[in-house]
Amino acid sequence: MLLLQQGCANCHCALQQNSDSYKEFQMLGASHTSVKPDLSFVHPRLLADCFWVCDLSFSTVLLMNNAHWPWLIVVPRGVNLVELQDMDDKMRHGVWGEVNRAGSILQKLFQPKKINTAALGNMVPQLHIHVIARFENDIAWPKPVWCIEDKKAYEEKALHARMDDLRLAFAKP
């Protein structure tokens, strides 16, 4: 299911128009129905593995298509960013603020035991930061999520519910 690449209206407009979340989203002044994100700077592997959640001031937030964990990927917007030190001070500070926000949102929504934050780049050379909610009863605990090769793709209903929750949380100041 590559909803991200296909530009599926259901994925980009995950909030159901009759839901309380949609009404609250509208009250926040967000117009998600016309959102067509520019993902031209995002590495093809991330596009294949993730769904677009939102754009922030310094980065784009993606959801990893692995339902084992609430797993966000923060992708700084910039050219030829491979390492953290490739960003200037203003951008680095802004991106880390957005990584912190992503972790806070995962904590609030899911109450995990731990938030794992990592920028590895071994498989995808483009700078991106994983922000993963971990639970003592998750399939990999206490090992790293990369130890589990059994990916569990989101079912459509669960994906849309997860996207609704995340987009609503990121839309709040």
N, C-alpha and C positions, 0 to 999 in steps of 0.2 A: 504494500500500500504506500505509494509515493504521493500522498496528498500535497506535500510541500512543493514538490517540483511541478505538479500539474496545476497548481494554483486553484485548488478546489474551493469553491465558495463556502462549503460547509466547514472547512478547516480554517479559512481566514475569517469566517464569521461564526465562530463556534458558539457564541452566546445565542440561545434560542430566543426569538423575538418576543415570545409571550412569558418569558421567565422573569423572576424577580431579579436575577443577576443582570439580565439585559436592561431592565428599567434602572437599576442602580448604576450600571455602566453608562447609560445615556445621561443620567443625572450628573455624572462626573465629567461630562462634556466630551466623552470619547465617541468618535464616529468610526466604528470598526467595520462597517459594511463596505466602505470604499478602500480599505487597507490593501494595498498591493506592495508588499515589502520588496526592497531592492536587495536581493541576495546574491548579486553578481560577484561579490567579493568573498563569498563563503566557499570553502573548499568542497569539491564534489563529494567527498566521503561523508562530510557532515550533512550535506544536503540529502544524501541517500539514507542516512541513519536517523535523522531528526525531523521534527516539526517546528515551524516558526511559531514563537509565542508572541514576541513583541520587540520593538526597537526602543532602546533607551538613548540617552544623550551621547554616550561613547561606545555603545556596543549593541549587538543583536542578541536576544535570548532565544535559545532553542530548547526543545524538550527531546531527550533521547527516546527513541522508540524501543524502550525496554521497560515493561510494566513491573518488573521486579522491584524497582526503586523509583521514587520521584527524583529524576535526574535531569538537571538543567545544564546547559552549556552556554557560557557567556563568550561571545566572539567579538573582540574589539574591532571596531571599524577603522581600517587603515591599510595602507599599501605595504606589502612586504614585511608584515609583523610576524616574527618567528619566536622571539624571546621577549620576556617582560622588559628587558632593558632596551628593546627596539622602540619603545614608546617614549615620548617626551614626558617630563614631569607632570604636566597638567593632565595629559591623557591617562598616564599610569595611575594617578590619584583618582581620576574619574572612574576608570574601569574598576579599580579595587573597591570604590564606593558601591558600584553596581553589583559586583560579586558579593559584597557584604549584604546588600539589599536582597539578592537572590537567596542567600542563605537564611536571612531573617524570614523571608516569605515561606520557604520550605519548613522552617521551625514552627511558624505560626499555623500553617495549614496541616502539617502532618505530625507534629510533636515527636520527632525522631530521637533516638538515643544520642546520635552524633551526626554532624554535618561534615562530610569529607569534601575538601576543596583541593584541586590539583590541576597543574598545568604541565602536562607531560610532553606531548608532541612527538612521540615515537612513531605513531601510525599516520598522523596528520600533521604536516610541518607547520601549518598556519597556527598562530597563537590562538588558543582557546582555553577556557578555564572550566573544568568540571565542578559542579556543585551538586552533591549527591546526599539525599537524606538516607541515613542508615538506621536500621533497627536490629535489636538483639535477636529477633526471630527471622531476619531476612535470610535468603538462600546462601549468602556468602559469609555472613557474620562469623567471626571478626576479621576475616580475610578481605583483601581488596576486591572490589566488584569485578575487576578484570580477570580474576581467577575463574569466574563462571562463564563458560562458553554458551550455555543454554539461554539464549535471548528469548524473552517473552514479549512479542509484539502486542501493542495495545489493541483491544477490540474496539470497534468504532464508538460504541456508546461510552465506554470507559475513557477513551481518548477525548471525546468531546466534553465530558464532565471534567476531566483533568484540565483541559485547555480553558474551559469556562472559569474554573477556580483560579488558575494561574493568571489569566489575563485580567480578571477582576482585581486580584491582589496587586498586580503591577500597575494597574490604572489608578490605584489609590495613592495619594501623596505620601 
